[in-house]
């Protein structure tokens, strides 16, 4: 069985008989799920079980929940999700090329893929391909509902097999595609049947094209391809080979330029010095080449020196068309040679990782009107001139900003908000969603004290079966997170725990750690402030920049990185963090999947046994 294929379209079709879905960038896959065997196949029929073992393992874990629907066959997309709306094709492509079992296992843990199901072809052993699409969609939703799985893609849900949600509004879906940089949209006739290995005009794909400026440097007469380059560190870097998208006149013009003015560098290859710039339409950059490139237009007025790697990134991660950036060339972080547009590019790239921690929280911002290291001020109240899409939450006389989407994040960046501080609770609860230990040494010279404290706390938590995560503060210290189930524990309960841990550390190493609130009495010891974890208090969000002169970021780490003697907060600048995410993934990705509900309840009960009578409390967690 080979998948039904989509027909490319330039425009989104309109009508009540169409269903719309986001298009995720990954591998098309068919999942054949028998009671005794599970088979994951590529579009060409290649077995993918060994390359993506996490999907097979997930199916086995879901077997009991889905048993009444077996045998079944799903049609879907194998993706590495960045957010509910966006996926990274390069990660799936890299995974698909691996052959070594150990390497596959490491990458499946670091970059776990999802199977996003958008169709069911067989259920309970009976074919469904002749039923209308909307009926198959209803069957899918019923199946996932009965299996207690979400009815739409949800990155914070632990299941790696999820179902896509269709919509009836093309305008809403187009806005979603542009806001979150999805690969595109898919439009399907609600009454369409599923046809094996057939390209159908009842299923259309509309690409979210990005437009990149490149210098055309070579032409191969034999195969008709042109080479496009950009400048990186003053050297030309090839990023594309293209031959499609031209009108006959445009292609003739470019061919003639090379054959008339270029010089041969091979049997049929002509070369020109950097002089001709063109705009290329593509869907992404996979690290070495622009994907699905098409010629778009000539750029006769473009300076070839302006075609740089940094400009390409800005074109691949465009800002909203409605956003007017004020003073884009304004220097923001001189140490990184960052201007405001570079800073906004960082926020655009890091949004899938930062936004989950900002979502539904009342923000406290620090704005730096003259750039990092300069004058700054705190901002809690949303200004009157905020655009209509900015969500606010009124608490007494303060209209807090709530940042749930890239548009709000980028608007705040344009206001030169360079620090995003969040409370420990979301705005719909009075309970913390995590415990955070803020390990803040006297200065960066005592950073080793924060490392030592983190290691000691980690050892204690391991003994209590509590899962913890670690990040730099973006300043001089570290911050340790213990995720909790929502609405399960009060601040009073968490304070009993944090006080116990901090007091224990101080008793074990009084020369290293202290509970002394007066700075003058701390000496060179690290202050353990368990009172900071409370309602209304805030902490710097993971992946938020800091307003220091170095352009540092509050950066999630892997625990093993604490064993590196060279570890230092100054290592984690904005460019480094983006590169880390590409190479190492997000160490905090699993945080919401590993809540410490039962274990923390057990710990609180154990603490009850050693608390004096006047400190006893009614434990809510269960």
C-alpha positions as CSV (number, residue, x, y, z in Angstrom):
1,X,0.0,0.0,0.0
2,X,1.4,3.4,-1.1
3,X,0.0,6.7,0.2
4,X,-2.5,8.9,-1.7
5,X,-0.6,11.9,-2.9
6,X,-1.4,15.6,-2.9
7,X,-1.5,18.0,-5.8
8,X,0.3,21.3,-5.4
9,X,-1.8,24.5,-5.5
10,X,-0.9,28.2,-5.3
11,X,-4.1,29.3,-3.6
12,X,-6.2,28.0,-0.8
13,X,-9.5,26.6,-2.1
14,X,-12.6,28.1,-0.5
15,X,-15.9,26.3,0.2
16,X,-17.9,24.4,2.8
17,X,-16.8,21.1,1.3
18,X,-13.2,21.6,2.2
19,X,-11.3,20.6,5.4
20,X,-8.0,22.3,6.3
21,X,-5.0,21.0,8.2
22,X,-1.5,22.3,8.9
23,X,1.2,20.5,6.8
24,X,4.0,19.2,8.9
25,X,7.5,18.7,7.3
26,X,8.6,15.1,7.8
27,X,8.3,11.6,6.3
28,X,5.0,10.4,5.0
29,X,4.4,7.1,6.8
30,X,1.9,4.2,6.9
31,X,1.4,2.5,10.2
32,X,0.1,-1.1,10.0
33,X,-0.9,-2.1,13.5
34,X,-1.8,-5.8,13.9
35,X,-2.4,-7.5,17.3
36,X,0.9,-9.4,17.0
37,X,3.0,-7.0,14.8
38,X,3.5,-3.3,14.2
39,X,4.9,-2.1,10.9
40,X,5.9,1.5,10.1
41,X,6.6,2.1,6.4
42,X,7.8,5.0,4.3
43,X,6.0,6.4,1.3
44,X,8.1,4.1,-0.9
45,X,7.4,1.0,1.3
46,X,10.7,1.0,3.2
47,X,10.5,-0.4,6.8
48,X,11.1,2.3,9.4
49,X,10.8,0.3,12.6
50,X,14.5,0.2,13.3
51,X,15.1,3.9,12.5
52,X,12.3,5.2,14.7
53,X,12.0,2.7,17.6
54,X,10.3,5.2,19.9
55,X,7.1,5.1,17.7
56,X,7.0,1.3,17.8
57,X,7.5,1.3,21.6
58,X,4.8,3.9,22.0
59,X,2.4,1.7,20.0
60,X,3.1,-1.2,22.3
61,X,2.4,1.0,25.3
62,X,-0.9,2.1,23.8
63,X,-1.9,-1.5,22.7
64,X,-4.4,-2.1,25.5
65,X,-6.1,1.3,25.0
66,X,-6.5,0.8,21.2
67,X,-7.0,-3.0,21.3
68,X,-10.7,-2.9,20.4
69,X,-9.9,-1.2,17.1
70,X,-7.2,-3.6,15.9
71,X,-6.1,-4.5,13.3
72,X,-5.9,-1.0,12.0
73,X,-3.9,1.1,9.5
74,X,-3.0,4.8,9.9
75,X,-1.9,7.3,7.3
76,X,0.3,10.1,8.8
77,X,3.5,12.1,8.9
78,X,6.6,11.2,10.9
79,X,7.9,14.4,12.3
80,X,10.1,16.1,14.9
81,X,7.9,18.6,16.5
82,X,9.2,22.1,17.5
83,X,5.7,23.2,18.5
84,X,2.1,22.1,18.0
85,X,2.3,23.8,14.6
86,X,5.9,23.5,13.4
87,X,8.3,20.6,12.7
88,X,11.9,20.3,11.7
89,X,12.5,18.1,8.6
90,X,16.3,18.0,9.1
91,X,16.0,16.1,12.3
92,X,13.8,13.4,10.7
93,X,16.1,13.2,7.7
94,X,19.1,12.8,10.0
95,X,17.3,10.1,12.0
96,X,16.3,8.3,8.8
97,X,19.9,8.0,7.7
98,X,21.2,6.4,10.9
99,X,22.1,2.7,10.8
100,X,24.0,2.1,14.1
101,X,21.6,0.9,16.8
102,X,23.4,2.8,19.6
103,X,23.3,6.1,17.6
104,X,19.6,5.5,16.8
105,X,18.8,5.0,20.5
106,X,20.7,8.1,21.6
107,X,19.0,10.2,18.9
108,X,15.5,8.8,19.7
109,X,15.9,10.0,23.2
110,X,17.4,13.4,22.3
111,X,15.1,14.1,19.3
112,X,12.0,11.9,19.7
113,X,9.7,11.9,16.7
114,X,5.9,11.9,16.6
115,X,3.6,10.1,14.2
116,X,0.9,12.7,13.4
117,X,-2.1,10.6,12.2
118,X,-4.4,12.3,9.7
119,X,-6.3,9.3,8.3
120,X,-7.5,5.8,9.1
121,X,-7.5,3.3,6.3
122,X,-8.5,0.2,8.2
123,X,-10.1,-0.4,11.6
124,X,-11.0,-3.7,13.2
125,X,-9.7,-5.3,10.1
126,X,-12.2,-3.7,7.8
127,X,-11.2,-1.3,5.0
128,X,-12.4,2.3,5.4
129,X,-10.9,3.8,2.2
130,X,-14.2,4.0,0.4
131,X,-15.9,6.0,3.2
132,X,-15.9,9.8,2.9
133,X,-13.0,11.6,4.6
134,X,-15.2,13.4,7.2
135,X,-16.5,10.0,8.4
136,X,-12.9,8.6,8.6
137,X,-12.0,11.8,10.6
138,X,-14.9,11.3,13.0
139,X,-13.8,7.6,13.5
140,X,-10.2,8.8,14.2
141,X,-11.4,11.3,16.8
142,X,-13.6,8.7,18.5
143,X,-10.7,6.2,18.6
144,X,-8.3,8.7,20.2
145,X,-11.0,9.9,22.6
146,X,-11.7,6.4,23.8
147,X,-7.9,5.8,24.1
148,X,-7.7,8.9,26.3
149,X,-5.4,10.6,23.9
150,X,-5.7,14.3,22.9
151,X,-8.0,15.3,20.0
152,X,-5.3,17.5,18.5
153,X,-1.5,17.8,18.4
154,X,-0.3,18.6,21.9
155,X,3.4,18.8,22.5
156,X,3.1,18.6,26.3
157,X,1.3,15.3,26.1
158,X,3.6,12.3,26.4
159,X,2.2,10.2,23.6
160,X,4.3,10.1,20.4
161,X,1.3,9.0,18.4
162,X,-1.2,11.9,18.0
163,X,-4.0,12.9,15.8
164,X,-4.3,16.1,13.7
165,X,-7.3,18.3,14.0
166,X,-9.1,19.6,10.9
167,X,-10.7,23.0,10.6
168,X,-13.3,24.7,8.4
169,X,-11.8,28.2,8.3
170,X,-9.1,28.8,5.7
171,X,-8.4,32.3,7.0
172,X,-7.7,31.0,10.5
173,X,-5.5,28.2,9.2
174,X,-3.5,30.6,6.9
175,X,-2.8,32.9,9.8
176,X,-1.7,29.9,11.9
177,X,0.6,28.8,9.2
178,X,2.3,32.2,8.8
179,X,2.5,32.9,12.6
180,X,4.2,29.6,13.4
181,X,6.1,29.1,10.2
182,X,4.4,25.8,9.4
183,X,5.5,24.1,6.1
184,X,2.1,24.8,4.6
185,X,-1.5,23.9,4.5
186,X,-3.4,20.8,3.2
187,X,-6.9,21.2,1.9
188,X,-9.0,18.1,1.5
189,X,-12.5,17.5,0.1
190,X,-14.7,16.4,3.0
191,X,-16.3,13.7,0.9
192,X,-13.0,12.4,-0.7
193,X,-12.2,8.7,-0.7
194,X,-8.6,7.4,-0.1
195,X,-6.9,6.1,-3.3
196,X,-3.8,4.0,-3.2
197,X,-0.7,5.5,-4.9
198,X,-2.8,8.2,-6.7
199,X,-2.2,11.9,-6.9
200,X,-5.6,13.5,-6.3
201,X,-6.9,17.1,-6.9
202,X,-9.3,16.5,-4.0
203,X,-6.2,16.7,-1.7
204,X,-4.2,20.0,-2.2
205,X,-1.0,21.2,-0.6
206,X,-0.3,24.9,-0.4
207,X,3.3,25.7,0.6
208,X,4.4,28.5,3.0
209,X,7.2,29.8,0.7
210,X,10.1,31.7,2.2
211,X,12.1,33.9,-0.2
212,X,15.9,34.0,0.1
213,X,18.3,36.3,-1.8
214,X,21.3,34.4,-3.3
215,X,24.1,35.2,-5.7
216,X,24.1,33.1,-8.9
217,X,27.7,32.0,-9.5
218,X,27.5,29.0,-11.9
219,X,25.5,27.5,-14.6
220,X,25.7,23.9,-15.9
221,X,24.7,23.7,-19.5
222,X,24.3,19.9,-19.5
223,X,21.7,19.6,-16.7
224,X,20.4,23.2,-16.8
225,X,21.0,23.9,-13.1
226,X,22.2,27.2,-11.7
227,X,24.2,27.5,-8.4
228,X,23.3,30.0,-5.8
229,X,25.7,31.2,-3.1
230,X,25.8,33.5,-0.1
231,X,28.6,35.0,1.9
232,X,29.6,33.5,5.2
233,X,32.7,34.9,6.9
234,X,33.7,36.6,3.7
235,X,33.7,33.4,1.7
236,X,31.1,32.2,-0.8
237,X,29.0,29.3,0.5
238,X,26.8,27.3,-1.9
239,X,23.3,26.9,-0.5
240,X,21.2,25.9,-3.6
241,X,21.0,24.3,-7.0
242,X,17.9,25.4,-8.9
243,X,16.4,25.2,-12.4
244,X,12.6,25.5,-11.9
245,X,10.3,28.5,-11.6
246,X,11.5,30.5,-14.6
247,X,9.5,31.9,-17.4
248,X,11.1,31.0,-20.8
249,X,12.3,34.6,-21.1
250,X,13.8,34.7,-17.6
251,X,15.7,31.4,-18.1
252,X,17.0,32.5,-21.5
253,X,18.2,35.8,-20.0
254,X,20.2,34.1,-17.3
255,X,21.6,31.4,-19.5
256,X,22.8,34.0,-22.0
257,X,24.5,36.0,-19.3
258,X,26.6,33.0,-18.3
259,X,27.3,31.8,-21.8
260,X,28.2,35.3,-23.0
261,X,30.1,36.8,-20.0
262,X,31.1,33.7,-18.0
263,X,34.1,31.5,-18.4
264,X,34.2,27.7,-18.5
265,X,35.4,26.0,-15.4
266,X,34.4,22.5,-16.6
267,X,33.2,20.6,-19.6
268,X,29.9,22.5,-19.5
269,X,30.0,24.7,-16.4
270,X,30.1,28.5,-16.7
271,X,31.1,30.7,-13.9
272,X,30.6,34.5,-13.2
273,X,32.1,36.6,-10.4
274,X,29.6,37.6,-7.7
275,X,27.3,40.1,-9.5
276,X,23.9,38.6,-10.2
277,X,21.4,38.3,-7.4
278,X,18.0,36.5,-7.5
279,X,15.2,35.6,-5.1
280,X,14.7,31.9,-4.5
281,X,11.4,30.5,-3.1
282,X,12.0,27.5,-0.8
283,X,10.3,25.9,2.2
284,X,13.3,25.6,4.5
285,X,17.1,25.2,4.9
286,X,18.3,21.7,6.0
287,X,21.7,22.8,7.1
288,X,23.4,22.5,3.7
289,X,20.8,23.4,1.0
290,X,17.5,25.3,0.5
291,X,14.7,22.7,0.1
292,X,12.3,22.7,-2.8
293,X,14.0,25.7,-4.5
294,X,12.3,27.7,-7.3
295,X,13.4,30.8,-9.0
296,X,11.2,33.7,-8.0
297,X,12.6,36.9,-9.5
298,X,15.8,38.9,-10.4
299,X,17.2,41.3,-7.8
300,X,18.9,43.8,-10.1
301,X,19.4,46.4,-7.3
302,X,20.7,43.9,-4.7
303,X,24.3,44.3,-3.5
304,X,25.9,40.8,-3.6
305,X,27.7,41.6,-0.4
306,X,24.3,41.9,1.3
307,X,23.5,38.2,0.5
308,X,24.9,36.8,3.8
309,X,24.2,33.8,6.0
310,X,22.6,36.1,8.6
311,X,20.3,37.7,6.0
312,X,19.3,34.2,4.8
313,X,18.3,33.2,8.3
314,X,16.2,36.4,8.7
315,X,14.5,35.5,5.4
316,X,13.9,31.9,6.5
317,X,12.4,33.1,9.8
318,X,10.4,36.2,8.7
319,X,8.8,38.6,11.1
320,X,5.0,39.0,10.8
321,X,4.1,41.2,7.8
322,X,2.1,43.5,10.0
323,X,5.0,44.2,12.3
324,X,7.0,47.4,11.8
325,X,10.4,47.0,13.4
326,X,11.7,50.3,14.8
327,X,15.4,51.0,14.3
328,X,16.3,47.5,13.1
329,X,20.0,48.4,12.8
330,X,20.2,49.7,16.4
331,X,23.1,48.0,18.2
332,X,21.7,45.9,21.0
333,X,24.5,43.5,22.1
334,X,27.8,45.0,20.8
335,X,29.8,42.0,22.2
336,X,27.9,39.8,19.7
337,X,27.7,42.4,17.0
338,X,23.9,42.1,17.4
339,X,21.5,44.8,16.3
340,X,17.8,44.8,17.0
341,X,16.9,42.7,13.9
342,X,19.5,40.1,15.1
343,X,17.8,40.0,18.5
344,X,14.4,39.5,16.9
345,X,15.8,36.7,14.8
346,X,16.9,35.0,18.1
347,X,13.4,35.3,19.5
348,X,11.9,34.0,16.3
349,X,14.1,30.9,16.3
350,X,13.9,30.2,20.1
351,X,10.1,30.8,20.2
352,X,9.1,27.1,20.1
353,X,11.3,26.5,23.2
354,X,10.6,29.7,25.2
355,X,6.9,30.1,24.6
356,X,5.8,26.9,26.5
357,X,7.3,28.5,29.7
358,X,5.7,31.9,29.1
359,X,2.3,30.5,28.2
360,X,-0.6,31.5,30.5
361,X,1.8,33.3,32.9
362,X,1.7,36.9,34.1
363,X,4.9,38.4,32.8
364,X,7.3,40.7,34.5
365,X,9.6,42.2,31.8
366,X,12.9,44.1,32.0
367,X,13.3,46.5,29.1
368,X,16.6,47.9,27.9
369,X,15.8,50.9,25.7
370,X,19.5,51.5,24.8
371,X,20.5,47.8,24.5
372,X,22.1,45.2,26.8
373,X,24.1,46.4,29.7
374,X,22.5,49.9,29.6
375,X,19.7,51.6,31.5
376,X,16.8,49.3,32.2
377,X,13.4,49.3,33.9
378,X,10.8,46.7,35.1
379,X,7.5,46.5,33.3
380,X,4.5,44.6,34.7
381,X,1.6,46.7,33.3
382,X,0.9,46.3,29.6
383,X,1.2,49.7,27.9
384,X,-1.9,51.3,26.4
385,X,-0.4,51.3,23.0
386,X,-0.1,47.4,22.9
387,X,-1.7,46.0,19.7
388,X,-5.1,44.2,20.0
389,X,-3.6,40.7,19.7
390,X,-1.7,41.1,23.0
391,X,-3.5,39.2,25.8
392,X,-3.7,40.8,29.2
393,X,-4.7,39.6,32.6
394,X,-5.9,42.2,35.1
395,X,-4.9,41.6,38.7
396,X,-6.0,44.5,40.9
397,X,-4.6,47.6,39.2
398,X,-2.0,45.8,37.0
399,X,-2.9,44.6,33.4
400,X,-0.2,41.9,33.1
401,X,1.0,40.8,29.6
402,X,0.4,37.1,28.8
403,X,2.7,35.9,26.0
404,X,1.1,32.8,24.3
405,X,2.2,33.3,20.7
406,X,5.2,34.4,18.6
407,X,3.5,37.7,17.6
408,X,3.3,38.8,21.2
409,X,6.9,37.7,21.8
410,X,8.3,39.5,18.8
411,X,6.3,42.7,19.7
412,X,7.8,42.6,23.2
413,X,11.2,42.1,21.6
414,X,10.7,45.1,19.4
415,X,10.0,47.1,22.6
416,X,13.5,45.8,23.7
417,X,12.1,43.6,26.5
418,X,15.3,41.5,27.0
419,X,14.4,39.6,30.1
420,X,11.2,37.5,30.6
421,X,10.5,36.7,34.2
422,X,7.6,34.4,35.1
423,X,5.8,33.3,38.3
424,X,5.8,29.7,39.5
425,X,2.1,29.4,38.8
426,X,-0.1,29.9,35.7
427,X,-2.8,32.5,35.8
428,X,-5.6,29.9,36.4
429,X,-4.2,28.5,39.6
430,X,-2.8,29.5,43.0
431,X,-0.5,26.5,43.1
432,X,3.0,26.2,41.8
433,X,3.6,24.1,38.6
434,X,7.2,23.5,39.6
435,X,9.6,23.9,42.5
436,X,12.7,26.0,41.6
437,X,15.9,26.2,43.7
438,X,17.7,29.4,42.7
439,X,21.4,28.7,43.4
440,X,22.9,32.2,43.3
441,X,26.6,32.6,44.4
442,X,28.1,35.9,45.6
443,X,29.7,36.4,42.2
444,X,30.5,34.6,39.0
445,X,33.9,33.8,40.5
446,X,32.1,31.4,42.9
447,X,30.1,29.7,40.2
448,X,31.6,26.4,41.4
449,X,29.5,26.7,44.6
450,X,26.3,26.7,42.4
451,X,27.6,23.6,40.7
452,X,28.3,21.9,44.0
453,X,24.9,22.8,45.4
454,X,23.2,21.5,42.3
455,X,25.0,18.2,42.5
456,X,24.2,17.8,46.2
457,X,20.5,18.6,45.7
458,X,20.4,16.2,42.7
459,X,21.8,13.4,44.8
460,X,19.1,14.0,47.5
461,X,16.3,14.1,44.9
462,X,17.5,10.9,43.3
463,X,17.2,9.3,46.6
464,X,13.7,10.6,46.9
465,X,12.7,9.4,43.4
466,X,12.1,13.0,42.3
467,X,13.1,14.0,38.7
468,X,14.8,17.4,38.4
469,X,16.1,19.6,35.5
470,X,18.9,22.2,35.6
471,X,19.6,25.5,33.8
472,X,21.9,28.4,34.0
473,X,20.4,31.6,35.3
474,X,22.0,33.6,32.5
475,X,23.9,35.5,35.2
476,X,26.2,34.0,37.8
477,X,24.3,30.9,39.0
478,X,22.1,27.9,38.4
479,X,18.5,27.1,38.8
480,X,17.1,23.6,39.5
481,X,13.5,22.6,38.6
482,X,11.2,19.9,39.9
483,X,8.0,19.8,37.8
484,X,4.8,19.2,39.7
485,X,1.3,18.2,38.7
486,X,-1.0,21.2,38.2
487,X,-3.1,22.1,41.2
488,X,-1.7,19.3,43.3
489,X,0.4,21.1,45.9
490,X,0.3,24.4,47.7
491,X,3.1,26.9,48.3
492,X,2.9,26.0,52.0
493,X,3.6,22.3,51.1
494,X,6.5,23.1,48.7
495,X,8.0,25.5,51.3
496,X,8.2,22.7,53.9
497,X,10.2,20.7,51.3
498,X,12.5,23.5,50.1
499,X,13.2,24.6,53.6
500,X,14.2,21.1,54.6
501,X,16.5,20.7,51.6
502,X,18.2,24.0,52.1
503,X,18.6,23.5,55.8
504,X,20.1,20.1,55.2
505,X,22.7,21.4,52.8
506,X,23.7,24.2,55.2
507,X,24.1,21.7,58.0
508,X,26.2,19.4,55.8
509,X,28.4,22.2,54.4
510,X,28.1,25.4,56.5
511,X,31.4,26.7,55.0
512,X,29.8,26.6,51.5
513,X,26.1,27.4,51.9
514,X,24.1,29.7,54.1
515,X,20.5,30.7,54.9
516,X,21.7,34.2,56.1
517,X,19.6,36.9,54.5
518,X,22.0,39.8,55.1
519,X,24.6,39.9,52.4
520,X,27.3,41.3,54.7
521,X,27.0,38.2,56.9
522,X,27.2,35.6,54.1
523,X,30.9,36.0,53.3
524,X,31.8,34.0,50.2
525,X,29.1,31.4,50.8
526,X,26.2,30.6,48.5
527,X,22.9,31.9,49.8
528,X,20.0,29.3,49.6
529,X,16.8,31.4,49.5
530,X,13.9,29.0,49.9
531,X,11.5,31.9,50.6
532,X,11.9,33.1,47.0
533,X,9.7,30.2,45.9
534,X,6.3,31.7,46.6
535,X,3.2,33.2,45.1
536,X,3.9,36.4,43.2
537,X,7.6,35.8,43.1
538,X,9.3,35.3,39.7
539,X,12.2,33.5,38.0
540,X,13.9,34.1,34.7
541,X,12.2,31.9,32.0
542,X,14.2,29.1,30.3
543,X,15.7,30.4,27.1
544,X,15.1,34.0,28.0
545,X,18.0,36.3,27.2
546,X,19.5,38.4,30.0
547,X,20.2,42.1,29.6
548,X,23.9,41.7,30.4
549,X,26.6,43.0,28.0
550,X,27.6,39.5,26.9
551,X,24.1,38.6,25.6
552,X,23.8,35.5,27.8
553,X,20.8,33.3,28.0
554,X,19.1,31.3,30.9
555,X,20.1,27.9,29.3
556,X,18.8,24.4,30.1
557,X,21.6,21.9,30.6
558,X,22.1,18.2,30.6
559,X,23.1,17.0,34.1
560,X,26.3,15.5,32.8
561,X,27.4,18.9,31.8
562,X,27.9,19.8,35.4
563,X,30.9,17.5,35.5
564,X,32.8,19.5,33.0
565,X,35.3,21.7,34.7
566,X,35.1,24.3,31.9
567,X,31.4,24.9,32.4
568,X,30.8,28.6,32.9
569,X,27.8,30.9,32.5
570,X,29.6,33.0,29.9
571,X,29.5,30.1,27.5
572,X,25.8,30.4,26.7
573,X,25.2,33.4,24.4
574,X,22.3,33.7,22.1
575,X,24.0,32.3,19.0
576,X,25.5,29.4,21.1
577,X,22.0,28.5,22.4
578,X,20.5,28.3,18.9
579,X,23.4,26.0,17.9
580,X,23.0,23.9,21.0
581,X,19.3,23.3,20.3
582,X,20.2,22.1,16.8
583,X,22.9,19.7,18.0
584,X,21.8,18.7,21.5
585,X,18.1,19.3,21.5
586,X,16.2,20.7,24.4
587,X,17.0,19.2,27.8
588,X,13.7,20.6,29.2
589,X,11.6,19.0,26.5
590,X,10.5,16.2,28.8
591,X,9.8,18.4,31.8
592,X,6.0,18.4,31.5
593,X,5.9,14.6,30.9
594,X,7.8,13.8,34.1
595,X,5.7,15.4,36.9
596,X,6.6,14.3,40.4
597,X,3.1,13.7,41.7
598,X,3.2,10.4,43.7
599,X,6.8,10.8,44.6
600,X,6.4,14.3,46.0
601,X,3.3,13.3,47.9
602,X,5.3,10.4,49.5
603,X,8.1,12.9,50.4
604,X,5.7,15.2,52.1
605,X,4.3,12.4,54.2
606,X,7.8,11.4,55.2
607,X,8.5,15.0,56.2
608,X,5.3,15.1,58.3
609,X,6.8,12.4,60.5
610,X,9.7,14.6,61.5
611,X,7.9,18.0,61.7
612,X,7.0,19.3,65.1
613,X,3.3,19.3,65.9
614,X,2.7,23.0,65.2
615,X,4.2,22.6,61.7
616,X,1.9,19.7,60.7
617,X,-0.4,20.4,57.7
618,X,-3.1,18.8,55.6
619,X,-1.4,17.4,52.5
620,X,-3.4,18.0,49.3
621,X,-1.2,16.2,46.9
622,X,-2.4,12.7,45.9
